[in-house]
Amino acid sequence: MRRALFTAILMVAGALVVGVTPAARAAQPENAGVSWQELSREQQKLLATFESRWAELPLARQQSLARGAQRWLDMPPEQRQQVREHFQRWLALDLKQRREMRRAFNQFKQLPAQEQERIRENYRRFQGLPAEERKQLREQFRQLTPEQRQQLRDRLRSQ
């Protein structure tokens, strides 16, 4: 009993030192930030470059970084490697290409869920093709006029 009371007092005292009472922590909105101490050691290691300015980061940025670090830690090694490769390709893009990618992504996110799923399924099917066939299809697409490309897109949408 004494030990439990002592532990509770320490927790409350620690929270007061940090400036967050248990009641205040429970009452914090979902969009509250994440203190550096709340991050796991693994998250802190991944986010070490942010440590000195963590408290100044916008709350949404803290949450985003913490979630991203946790997602990274939860990934199997093969998926991490795949993400590294995608990031390297992103870094190789020039500013204009990155803007276009962002625009296309934002446009995709505005589509209804069914349309997004249809596009994902078509992408999975395309990725399942042999590399040589994918290369050939890309080249054929590049040779189409803008009107022909639009006709192809319309035809694929109706499938």
N, CA, C and O of each residue as an XYZ file, in Angstrom:
636
protein
N       0.825     -1.186      0.000
C       0.000      0.000      0.000
C       0.873      1.256      0.000
O       0.658      2.182     -0.781
N       1.870      1.263      0.901
C       2.760      2.410      0.968
C       3.525      2.598     -0.338
O       3.716      3.715     -0.818
N       3.953      1.475     -0.891
C       4.722      1.531     -2.141
C       3.872      2.099     -3.274
O       4.356      2.914     -4.060
N       2.604      1.677     -3.366
C       1.700      2.178     -4.401
C       1.462      3.672     -4.222
O       1.429      4.420     -5.199
N       1.295      4.108     -2.974
C       1.082      5.526     -2.693
C       2.337      6.317     -3.061
O       2.247      7.388     -3.661
N       3.495      5.791     -2.704
C       4.764      6.436     -3.025
C       4.936      6.559     -4.542
O       5.355      7.603     -5.042
N       4.611      5.489     -5.267
C       4.716      5.499     -6.729
C       3.773      6.543     -7.320
O       4.156      7.286     -8.223
N       2.537      6.600     -6.811
C       1.567      7.573     -7.310
C       2.054      8.995     -7.054
O       1.923      9.862     -7.917
N       2.611      9.235     -5.875
C       3.120     10.571     -5.538
C       4.274     10.931     -6.465
O       4.348     12.058     -6.956
N       5.170      9.988     -6.706
C       6.290     10.236     -7.625
C       5.801     10.558     -9.035
O       6.331     11.447     -9.700
N       4.784      9.824     -9.479
C       4.247     10.075    -10.816
C       3.648     11.472    -10.907
O       3.885     12.189    -11.878
N       2.878     11.857     -9.903
C       2.268     13.189     -9.891
C       3.349     14.253     -9.801
O       3.290     15.253    -10.517
N       4.344     14.053     -8.929
C       5.432     15.022     -8.789
C       6.207     15.138    -10.094
O       6.540     16.240    -10.531
N       6.489     14.005    -10.709
C       7.191     14.033    -11.991
C       6.397     14.762    -13.061
O       6.957     15.520    -13.853
N       5.104     14.533    -13.082
C       4.253     15.209    -14.054
C       4.217     16.707    -13.796
O       4.203     17.505    -14.733
N       4.201     17.090    -12.515
C       4.188     18.516    -12.189
C       5.501     19.176    -12.600
O       5.510     20.307    -13.087
N       6.622     18.455    -12.400
C       7.922     18.988    -12.814
C       7.936     19.195    -14.318
O       8.439     20.206    -14.810
N       7.385     18.241    -15.042
C       7.335     18.346    -16.497
C       6.258     19.347    -16.912
O       6.271     19.856    -18.033
N       5.334     19.623    -16.003
C       4.292     20.587    -16.301
C       3.011     19.970    -16.811
O       2.161     20.668    -17.362
N       2.861     18.666    -16.634
C       1.663     17.996    -17.122
C       1.133     17.094    -16.025
O       1.779     16.113    -15.659
N      -0.033     17.417    -15.499
C      -0.652     16.559    -14.501
C      -1.341     15.418    -15.221
O      -1.668     15.549    -16.401
N      -1.571     14.299    -14.542
C      -2.285     13.201    -15.197
C      -3.634     13.647    -15.750
O      -4.025     13.225    -16.838
N      -4.345     14.491    -15.014
C      -5.645     14.967    -15.505
C      -5.457     15.829    -16.746
O      -6.231     15.726    -17.698
N      -4.430     16.680    -16.741
C      -4.187     17.536    -17.906
C      -3.767     16.697    -19.104
O      -4.169     16.972    -20.234
N      -2.958     15.672    -18.853
C      -2.524     14.794    -19.939
C      -3.733     14.094    -20.555
O      -3.843     13.987    -21.777
N      -4.631     13.623    -19.707
C      -5.840     12.957    -20.196
C      -6.730     13.933    -20.945
O      -7.428     13.542    -21.881
N      -6.715     15.210    -20.544
C      -7.578     16.205    -21.166
C      -6.949     16.826    -22.404
O      -7.606     17.595    -23.105
N      -5.681     16.506    -22.689
C      -5.033     17.091    -23.854
C      -5.745     16.649    -25.116
O      -6.119     15.484    -25.252
N      -5.931     17.580    -26.040
C      -6.572     17.205    -27.296
C      -5.669     16.296    -28.108
O      -4.463     16.217    -27.874
N      -6.274     15.615    -29.062
C      -5.511     14.703    -29.923
C      -4.378     15.412    -30.638
O      -3.354     14.804    -30.949
N      -4.562     16.703    -30.899
C      -3.546     17.421    -31.651
C      -2.454     18.003    -30.766
O      -1.698     18.867    -31.210
N      -2.357     17.538    -29.500
C      -1.292     17.993    -28.617
C       0.032     17.409    -29.096
O       0.073     16.363    -29.745
N       1.095     18.100    -28.765
C       2.415     17.641    -29.175
C       2.877     16.440    -28.385
O       2.167     15.921    -27.524
N       4.072     16.016    -28.694
C       4.682     14.864    -28.043
C       5.977     15.351    -27.425
O       6.838     15.886    -28.123
N       6.121     15.170    -26.117
C       7.379     15.595    -25.498
C       8.479     14.616    -25.909
O       8.216     13.453    -26.215
N       9.705     15.111    -25.908
C      10.846     14.271    -26.284
C      10.928     13.051    -25.373
O      11.271     11.957    -25.822
N      10.612     13.239    -24.092
C      10.698     12.147    -23.132
C       9.642     11.066    -23.385
O       9.830      9.917    -22.985
N       8.556     11.416    -24.033
C       7.508     10.439    -24.334
C       7.906      9.486    -25.458
O       7.330      8.406    -25.591
N       8.882      9.881    -26.262
C       9.328      9.023    -27.360
C      10.116      7.844    -26.805
O      10.815      7.973    -25.800
N      10.002      6.713    -27.454
C      10.816      5.558    -27.057
C      12.279      5.846    -27.391
O      12.576      6.751    -28.170
N      13.182      5.080    -26.805
C      14.612      5.252    -27.104
C      14.879      5.091    -28.597
O      15.685      5.818    -29.177
N      14.187      4.121    -29.214
C      14.377      3.877    -30.641
C      13.900      5.067    -31.467
O      14.555      5.458    -32.434
N      12.754      5.646    -31.084
C      12.256      6.825    -31.790
C      13.224      8.000    -31.605
O      13.523      8.722    -32.556
N      13.709      8.183    -30.368
C      14.654      9.262    -30.110
C      15.916      9.102    -30.960
O      16.457     10.083    -31.470
N      16.372      7.872    -31.105
C      17.569      7.623    -31.915
C      17.316      8.010    -33.373
O      18.153      8.656    -34.005
N      16.146      7.608    -33.904
C      15.816      7.947    -35.289
C      15.650      9.449    -35.488
O      15.991      9.984    -36.543
N      15.126     10.121    -34.477
C      14.805     11.547    -34.590
C      15.852     12.435    -33.934
O      15.577     13.604    -33.663
N      17.030     11.917    -33.674
C      18.072     12.637    -32.929
C      18.381     14.015    -33.520
O      18.693     14.942    -32.773
N      18.303     14.167    -34.824
C      18.609     15.469    -35.432
C      17.610     16.551    -35.023
O      17.892     17.740    -35.172
N      16.449     16.148    -34.511
C      15.416     17.102    -34.100
C      15.462     17.418    -32.602
O      14.752     18.312    -32.142
N      16.281     16.703    -31.843
C      16.226     16.812    -30.381
C      16.391     18.239    -29.886
O      15.610     18.683    -29.044
N      17.374     18.965    -30.376
C      17.647     20.305    -29.843
C      16.525     21.293    -30.124
O      16.393     22.283    -29.403
N      15.716     21.058    -31.145
C      14.626     21.979    -31.476
C      13.248     21.336    -31.374
O      12.258     21.897    -31.844
N      13.188     20.150    -30.753
C      11.929     19.403    -30.666
C      10.811     20.238    -30.048
O       9.698     20.270    -30.572
N      11.098     20.906    -28.949
C      10.068     21.673    -28.241
C       9.534     22.831    -29.086
O       8.404     23.274    -28.880
N      10.328     23.321    -30.028
C       9.887     24.440    -30.873
C       9.118     23.984    -32.110
O       8.493     24.802    -32.785
N       9.158     22.695    -32.412
C       8.443     22.197    -33.586
C       6.935     22.332    -33.375
O       6.451     22.172    -32.254
N       6.199     22.622    -34.434
C       4.742     22.648    -34.296
C       4.238     21.295    -33.793
O       4.813     20.250    -34.098
N       3.176     21.335    -33.032
C       2.648     20.119    -32.422
C       2.325     19.054    -33.478
O       2.623     17.875    -33.288
N       1.727     19.471    -34.568
C       1.377     18.512    -35.623
C       2.638     17.868    -36.203
O       2.631     16.687    -36.548
N       3.719     18.645    -36.309
C       4.975     18.109    -36.839
C       5.558     17.082    -35.869
O       6.058     16.041    -36.295
N       5.496     17.368    -34.569
C       5.976     16.407    -33.575
C       5.219     15.089    -33.707
O       5.824     14.018    -33.730
N       3.906     15.172    -33.794
C       3.089     13.963    -33.917
C       3.430     13.208    -35.195
O       3.570     11.985    -35.185
N       3.560     13.935    -36.280
C       3.864     13.301    -37.557
C       5.212     12.584    -37.515
O       5.336     11.452    -37.983
N       6.210     13.244    -36.959
C       7.534     12.627    -36.856
C       7.508     11.397    -35.950
O       8.117     10.374    -36.264
N       6.803     11.501    -34.827
C       6.720     10.370    -33.898
C       6.022      9.184    -34.570
O       6.477      8.046    -34.454
N       4.919      9.453    -35.273
C       4.210      8.358    -35.975
C       5.090      7.756    -37.064
O       5.144      6.538    -37.231
N       5.778      8.624    -37.802
C       6.658      8.138    -38.867
C       7.785      7.280    -38.321
O       8.120      6.245    -38.897
N       8.367      7.709    -37.216
C       9.446      6.928    -36.599
C       8.919      5.571    -36.156
O       9.589      4.554    -36.333
N       7.729      5.555    -35.586
C       7.164      4.279    -35.143
C       6.849      3.370    -36.328
O       7.089      2.163    -36.276
N       6.310      3.957    -37.398
C       6.042      3.147    -38.604
C       7.339      2.532    -39.121
O       7.376      1.359    -39.493
N       8.404      3.336    -39.141
C       9.704      2.841    -39.596
C      10.171      1.675    -38.725
O      10.635      0.656    -39.237
N      10.045      1.833    -37.416
C      10.481      0.790    -36.499
C       9.649     -0.486    -36.656
O      10.149     -1.587    -36.424
N       8.398     -0.339    -37.045
C       7.517     -1.498    -37.217
C       7.706     -2.212    -38.555
O       7.189     -3.313    -38.742
N       8.441     -1.600    -39.490
C       8.624     -2.188    -40.820
C       9.617     -3.333    -40.791
O      10.614     -3.286    -40.070
N       9.340     -4.363    -41.581
C      10.361     -5.409    -41.746
C      11.542     -4.844    -42.556
O      11.372     -3.874    -43.294
N      12.719     -5.435    -42.425
C      13.916     -4.928    -43.119
C      13.738     -4.776    -44.638
O      14.262     -3.831    -45.228
N      13.004     -5.697    -45.269
C      12.822     -5.613    -46.728
C      12.036     -4.355    -47.092
O      12.339     -3.682    -48.077
N      11.032     -4.051    -46.291
C      10.220     -2.867    -46.566
C      11.031     -1.597    -46.322
O      10.889     -0.621    -47.058
N      11.878     -1.605    -45.296
C      12.748     -0.448    -45.055
C      13.653     -0.200    -46.261
O      13.854      0.942    -46.675
N      14.194     -1.278    -46.816
C      15.069     -1.137    -47.977
C      14.305     -0.556    -49.150
O      14.820      0.290    -49.881
N      13.083     -1.010    -49.328
C      12.244     -0.503    -50.413
C      11.981      0.994    -50.227
O      12.010      1.754    -51.195
N      11.728      1.413    -48.997
C      11.491      2.829    -48.712
C      12.760      3.632    -49.000
O      12.693      4.717    -49.577
N      13.904      3.103    -48.603
C      15.179      3.799    -48.881
C      15.353      4.013    -50.383
O      15.752      5.092    -50.821
N      15.053      2.984    -51.163
C      15.192      3.086    -52.621
C      14.226      4.118    -53.192
O      14.601      4.903    -54.063
N      12.989      4.121    -52.709
C      12.011      5.115    -53.176
C      12.479      6.531    -52.836
O      12.337      7.455    -53.637
N      13.040      6.681    -51.637
C      13.519      7.993    -51.219
C      14.676      8.448    -52.105
O      14.759      9.621    -52.469
N      15.561      7.530    -52.447
C      16.681      7.880    -53.331
C      16.167      8.339    -54.697
O      16.698      9.282    -55.283
N      15.127      7.663    -55.197
C      14.541      8.092    -56.478
C      13.921      9.480    -56.332
O      14.025     10.304    -57.241
N      13.281      9.740    -55.203
C      12.682     11.055    -54.956
C      13.768     12.132    -54.954
O      13.597     13.192    -55.557
N      14.884     11.859    -54.278
C      15.976     12.827    -54.218
C      16.556     13.108    -55.602
O      17.066     14.200    -55.855
N      16.479     12.127    -56.495
C      17.032     12.298    -57.841
C      16.136     13.173    -58.726
O      16.573     13.643    -59.776
N      14.890     13.391    -58.307
C      13.980     14.221    -59.099
C      14.354     15.693    -58.966
O      14.818     16.133    -57.914
N      14.148     16.451    -60.044
C      14.364     17.893    -59.927
C      13.111     18.531    -59.323
O      12.094     17.862    -59.137
N      13.190     19.808    -59.024
C      12.109     20.516    -58.343
C      10.796     20.447    -59.125
O       9.730     20.257    -58.540
N      10.878     20.600    -60.428
C       9.673     20.562    -61.271
C       9.005     19.179    -61.203
O       7.782     19.078    -61.112
N       9.814     18.129    -61.246
C       9.276     16.769    -61.174
C       8.640     16.504    -59.809
O       7.600     15.852    -59.722
N       9.263     17.009    -58.749
C       8.702     16.825    -57.412
C       7.356     17.536    -57.286
O       6.405     16.992    -56.724
N       7.289     18.762    -57.818
C       6.018     19.493    -57.784
C       4.932     18.723    -58.517
O       3.801     18.631    -58.040
N       5.270     18.172    -59.665
C       4.298     17.407    -60.448
C       3.852     16.159    -59.687
O       2.672     15.812    -59.699
N       4.792     15.490    -59.027
C       4.446     14.315    -58.226
C       3.502     14.702    -57.085
O       2.520     14.006    -56.823
N       3.800     15.806    -56.414
C       2.932     16.264    -55.319
C       1.537     16.605    -55.841
O       0.531     16.268    -55.216
N       1.486     17.281    -56.997
C       0.207     17.650    -57.584
C      -0.602     16.403    -57.907
O      -1.791     16.328    -57.598
N       0.049     15.421    -58.533
C      -0.639     14.180    -58.892
C      -1.107     13.437    -57.640
O      -2.208     12.885    -57.617
N      -0.276     13.424    -56.609
C      -0.654     12.744    -55.362
C      -1.868     13.420    -54.736
O      -2.811     12.751    -54.314
N      -1.840     14.749    -54.679
C      -2.972     15.482    -54.100
C      -4.237     15.267    -54.929
O      -5.334     15.158    -54.380
N      -4.083     15.207    -56.223
C      -5.220     14.937    -57.107
C      -5.757     13.525    -56.831
O      -6.970     13.319    -56.775
N      -4.865     12.571    -56.664
C      -5.256     11.191    -56.347
C      -6.040     11.141    -55.042
O      -7.066     10.466    -54.953
N      -5.552     11.864    -54.023
C      -6.209     11.845    -52.713
C      -7.612     12.448    -52.755
O      -8.426     12.175    -51.873
N      -7.904     13.262    -53.768
C      -9.231     13.863    -53.899
C     -10.230     12.913    -54.549
O     -11.434     13.164    -54.517
N      -9.741     11.830    -55.135
C     -10.627     10.873    -55.806
C     -11.435     10.075    -54.784
O     -11.006      9.904    -53.643
N     -12.603      9.588    -55.197
C     -13.366      8.710    -54.305
C     -12.563      7.440    -53.991
O     -11.709      7.028    -54.776
N     -12.843      6.836    -52.855
C     -12.102      5.654    -52.397
C     -12.128      4.531    -53.434
O     -11.117      3.859    -53.643
N     -13.268      4.323    -54.082
C     -13.359      3.256    -55.095
C     -12.421      3.517    -56.266
O     -11.787      2.599    -56.785
N     -12.341      4.783    -56.676
C     -11.459      5.141    -57.801
C      -9.996      4.961    -57.390
O      -9.182      4.486    -58.182
N      -9.665      5.338    -56.164
C      -8.299      5.138    -55.678
C      -7.949      3.652    -55.687
O      -6.855      3.267    -56.101
N      -8.876      2.828    -55.233
C      -8.611      1.387    -55.183
C      -8.449      0.807    -56.580
O      -7.607     -0.063    -56.801
N      -9.256      1.288    -57.527
C      -9.141      0.820    -58.906
C      -7.754      1.156    -59.467
O      -7.135      0.335    -60.144
N      -7.283      2.354    -59.181
C      -5.964      2.781    -59.649
C      -4.882      1.933    -58.989
O      -3.937      1.501    -59.650
N      -5.020      1.697    -57.685
C      -4.028      0.852    -56.988
C      -3.985     -0.549    -57.592
O      -2.910     -1.117    -57.788
N      -5.150     -1.096    -57.881
C      -5.211     -2.446    -58.455
C      -4.540     -2.471    -59.835
O      -3.781     -3.391    -60.138
N      -4.817     -1.476    -60.656
C      -4.161     -1.403    -61.974
C      -2.646     -1.292    -61.812
O      -1.891     -1.900    -62.570
N      -2.210     -0.519    -60.831
C      -0.779     -0.374    -60.576
C      -0.174     -1.712    -60.153
O       0.898     -2.097    -60.618
N      -0.882     -2.417    -59.259
C      -0.374     -3.736    -58.825
C      -0.270     -4.689    -60.019
O       0.702     -5.433    -60.148
N      -1.274     -4.656    -60.883
C      -1.232     -5.519    -62.075
C      -0.048     -5.140    -62.963
O       0.659     -6.012    -63.468
N       0.163     -3.848    -63.150
C       1.282     -3.380    -63.957
C       2.605     -3.824    -63.343
O       3.493     -4.300    -64.050
N       2.735     -3.668    -62.024
C       3.969     -4.067    -61.344
C       4.189     -5.574    -61.418
O       5.327     -6.035    -61.330
N       3.132     -6.334    -61.577
C       3.247     -7.784    -61.669
C       3.732     -8.269    -63.027
O       4.087     -9.436    -63.190
N       3.743     -7.366    -63.998
C       4.219     -7.744    -65.334
C       5.742     -7.871    -65.330
O       6.416     -7.256    -64.504
N       6.280     -8.667    -66.251
C       7.744     -8.740    -66.372
C       8.332     -7.364    -66.713
O       7.683     -6.558    -67.379
N       9.539     -7.106    -66.261
C      10.186     -5.805    -66.451
C      10.220     -5.389    -67.924
O       9.991     -4.223    -68.245
N      10.497     -6.314    -68.792
C      10.583     -5.983    -70.220
C       9.223     -5.537    -70.763
O       9.145     -4.607    -71.565
N       8.172     -6.195    -70.329
C       6.829     -5.815    -70.780
C       6.436     -4.436    -70.243
O       5.821     -3.642    -70.955
N       6.789     -4.156    -68.997
C       6.516     -2.828    -68.437
C       7.247     -1.756    -69.227
O       6.686     -0.704    -69.535
N       8.497     -2.029    -69.550
C       9.308     -1.078    -70.325
C       8.663     -0.818    -71.679
O       8.580      0.324    -72.131
N       8.215     -1.876    -72.311
C       7.579     -1.764    -73.621
C       6.283     -0.941    -73.529
O       6.030     -0.088    -74.380
N       5.485     -1.189    -72.524
C       4.241     -0.440    -72.352
C       4.505      1.043    -72.072
O       3.784      1.908    -72.568
N       5.530      1.330    -71.284
C       5.884      2.734    -71.022
C       6.269      3.433    -72.312
O       5.847      4.560    -72.570
N       7.064      2.763    -73.110
C       7.504      3.356    -74.380
C       6.308      3.588    -75.307
O       6.215      4.633    -75.951
N       5.407      2.627    -75.375
C       4.207      2.799    -76.202
C       3.385      3.997    -75.712
O       2.867      4.771    -76.518
N       3.271      4.144    -74.399
C       2.504      5.245    -73.837
C       3.154      6.583    -74.188
O       2.459      7.541    -74.525
N       4.480      6.651    -74.110
C       5.197      7.897    -74.430
C       4.980      8.314    -75.878
O       5.001      9.504    -76.192
N       4.775      7.355    -76.750
C       4.616      7.652    -78.172
C       3.195      8.086    -78.533
O       2.955      8.542    -79.651
N       2.264      7.948    -77.609
C       0.884      8.360    -77.872
C       0.763      9.881    -77.866
O       1.502     10.570    -77.162
N      -0.166     10.391    -78.648
C      -0.471     11.820    -78.610
C      -1.250     12.091    -77.324
O      -1.780     11.156    -76.723
N      -1.331     13.345    -76.890
C      -2.132     13.649    -75.692
C      -3.583     13.167    -75.815
O      -4.165     12.695    -74.838
N      -4.152     13.283    -76.989
C      -5.528     12.826    -77.186
C      -5.627     11.309    -77.021
O      -6.560     10.806    -76.395
N      -4.660     10.588    -77.585
C      -4.658      9.128    -77.467
C      -4.459      8.697    -76.014
O      -5.065      7.729    -75.554
N      -3.609      9.424    -75.304
C      -3.395      9.115    -73.892
C      -4.698      9.284    -73.108
O      -5.046      8.455    -72.267
N      -5.410     10.376    -73.403
C      -6.673     10.614    -72.702
C      -7.692      9.527    -73.025
O      -8.420      9.071    -72.143
N      -7.743      9.117    -74.279
C      -8.657      8.035    -74.664
C      -8.321      6.747    -73.910
O      -9.214      6.034    -73.453
N      -7.035      6.460    -73.785
C      -6.606      5.271    -73.051
C      -7.008      5.377    -71.581
O      -7.522      4.419    -71.003
N      -6.773      6.547    -70.980
C      -7.167      6.751    -69.582
C      -8.668      6.547    -69.413
O      -9.106      5.879    -68.477
N      -9.455      7.124    -70.320
C     -10.906      6.983    -70.249
C     -11.322      5.525    -70.363
O     -12.209      5.062    -69.646
N     -10.671      4.806    -71.273
C     -10.988      3.377    -71.451
C     -10.653      2.577    -70.196
O     -11.416      1.699    -69.792
N      -9.510      2.880    -69.580
C      -9.112      2.172    -68.361
C     -10.039      2.505    -67.200
O     -10.300      1.654    -66.350
N     -10.536      3.735    -67.159
C     -11.468      4.116    -66.087
C     -12.769      3.340    -66.181
O     -13.389      3.037    -65.162
N     -13.179      3.022    -67.385
C     -14.471      2.354    -67.563
C     -14.383      0.842    -67.314
O     -15.402      0.151    -67.296
N     -13.181      0.347    -67.126
C     -13.027     -1.101    -66.897
C     -13.385     -1.480    -65.493
O     -13.312     -2.655    -65.132
